[in-house]
Every structure is written in structure tokens, then in C-alpha cells.
Amino acid sequence: MAIDTKKCVGCGDCVVACQTENNVPHGYCRDWIVERVDGTYPSLSLEFRSERCNHCDNSPCVRCCPTGASHKAEGGIVLVTHHKCIGCGACIQSCPYDARYPHPEGYVDKCTFCIHRVEKGQKTACVDVCPTHCLHFGDLDDPNSDVSLALKDRKWKVLAPEAGTKPQLYFLT
Amino acid sequence: MPAAEPKYESKPGWWITKQIGERLGLHDYFNYNDFSEVIDWQLKQMGTSLEEMKKIGVKEYPRKSGPLYLGEGEEFKFNTSTGKVELYSVDLADEGFDAMPVYKAHPEPPQNFYRLIYGRAPMHTFSRTSNNPNLWDLMSENAVWVNPKVADLWGLKKDQEVWLKNQDGAITTFPVKVRVTERIRWDSVYMVHGFGHSDKKLSRAFGRGASDEELITNIAVDPIMGGTGMRGNFITFLKENPATERKEDKA
């Protein structure tokens, strides 16, 4: 997924869309907004980021899961099989992006890239509702996918590259 | 034809209006069982019907007032006394106003006061969504944005609760948390509108943040076109609860 930080206004529609689509209990979220201000008035720069699980290629949460509940699905999406999860929270500790939360029903929950929608050829809920169209989703191996086209002519960065997890959220700057 | 089925006890606006109207004995004004009957009647006045519009969605009629845009080189007179686009307005001059805008310095905040700027947050719509559970999760209260220089001067810390008092002595009912940020200049403060609800039935929003409306007692009116300006109010910070002070005074 690519997130255009120049277009995001931080409205949080992606957060509410996700909570509604995925029945996320109140007080928790699978995606969230970060606002970053640099400089001093009046020379300021402002960045809004819609953040979620980075679906890392080298995912510490999958590696540290003692039961195999955390796994990587075909296509690279990192998922948790709820009935296999014992709620130990090792993955929560291991995630450099703080992308997981303990669901009150006893398992760990996180962004699924709306796999249930993607499998039907739909966009993820957050991408679908974004009023500024700042989110681009798709197959990075396909040069014509939304995400590949978005990354083609723009500068981008990933978060916490030093963690070495090969994150798959790209922030257009 | 709702896009999503209504949840819980939510009712359409027309239904609520009709119920209130009938209880006020205004049956004659609500002579329908369903609002689709009204929409159908309105559409029939235009030569279509609800049934047809459900099928086609959009209906085009030929323009009666000629083409929408001017042709190339076509003569045209604007509806002004000179018939031109008026940068210098003869009409305004005749009425004794400035024919062109003349800069007038706006009032500056007095010592220890700051201009109150209010605005919106992208997740909320005015004050009416502040009790919505999902949106409350995103933003449950407003803050008063203060430049770091002003915070230093007053010894204000992030998330410290303050009451705000304006130039006319109006004080917020509820305290508001301080947000120290470079995103506001040092002669002004900023608040998101729509918080500080005083109705306890708004179980989540009650008493969360402060209301900018309580501080907007000075409303500037443009003498030419009547437009209103509500950002000409100045506030100062009260670090102690003014309500307890008031009680002590009485005792």
C-alpha cells in the first residue's frame, strides 16, 4: 500500500471505515492517523500519515508467534488465525509499528488488508472511503497496479527501516 | 430509498417532522403517509415521476434560456450600471461606500489577550457529531492551541486544563486542555468548534472540551454586504477554576 502524505488531511475516515467493516471494538483500531509537525512558526512542515500494519516481508510477529497463529498468507498479507492465538502478546511486543492490539475476546487482532474484500476483487475499506484518494492498494509485483503506478514517479519512504523488517507501507512524500 | 437500512430507533427527518406537526394539530400540512409521495408529487410537476426517476436516475430537459456559455466575440452586458465587470463600483460610491476596498487595520488583542480563531476538525461536522461513538473515539474533546512562546510565558503545559475568558468577561463553562504547537501564531489561539456540550444526555460529549461560542460575544458586521466576522474576539487564560472562586466570594 502507498499512502500519499501530501494528500492526507488526517480526517480519520479510514479509521472509522475499518472499525465498521471489521467490527473493531470501540476504543481499539487497526489503523490510525499520525500528525507530524516540523519547524517553528511560520516555517513549518506538516505531515499526516494514515498508518496500519506494514505487512512486513521479514515479519518479526510471524517469527515470534509460538502457535503459528500469526502467519503470512499468499500474496504477502500478514494475518492472525484467531482460534490458534493464545493471546500471549509476543507479537505485540515484537512489532516496531505497534500495529497490533489485544482483542477483548482473547486473541490478538490487526489489519488484514481487508483480505475478505480483496479476495472478492474489492478495495480495502480504508482505500474505498478515503475522501482525498490518498491511499493506493494493489500488487507490488504488477507494474500496472494502483500502488505500483503511485510509486513510479514519486519520492517515498518507509517507517523505521532500521528495524530491518522490510515494511510494505510506502509513504509518498 | 435509503442506501443503508436505518439502525436501532433512528427515523427519517420527514417522519419526525410529521409526528411533531400532527401532535401540534397541523394534520393538513402533512397530508401523506410516506415522503416518497411528496417526492413523486414534486417530480410530477416537472413532467416525470418517482417511478421513472428510479429507472433512469437522470433526466435532461432542453434549455429554455439559450446556450449556457457566451459565443466567441459575442456582445454581453453584465448586470451592473456600467455594464462591465466592476473593479471600481460606481454603485457603491453612489451609496457612500468605498468604491474599491480600502485597507482598515483590524483591532489588535490587548495585553495578555490572544485572538480567538475557531475552525473545524475533518472528522466532525459542526457540533452535531461529537456524541457519535466512532467519531468520539477519533476526537473526544477540543484543545486550545497555544504557541510554545505563549506557553512559556504563561507556564502552560501540554494537556493542562485552563478556562478561557474573553474581552467582555465571558468565561467558558468547562475547562479545555492546552495543546502546545507551532501550528498557531503567538498572537492567537485556536479551538475546534463543536465541543463543551452542556447537555448531560449527550453521555459521551457532555463537558468534554470548551465551547468557542461562549467566547464569541463580539460580532463584526460588514457595512456593505452584511457579512459577519466572528474572529474579532480576544481571550486570556484562567489557570484556576473560576467557579470555585465565585463560590468563595459568596461565602
Interface residues (C-beta under 8 A of the other chain):
Chain A: V9 G10 C11 G12 D13 V15 V16 Q19 T20 H26 G27 C29 V37 G39 T40 Y41 P42 L44 L46
Chain B: P122 M123 P133 N134 L135 D137 L138 M139 N147 P148 T181 E182 R183 I184 R185 W186
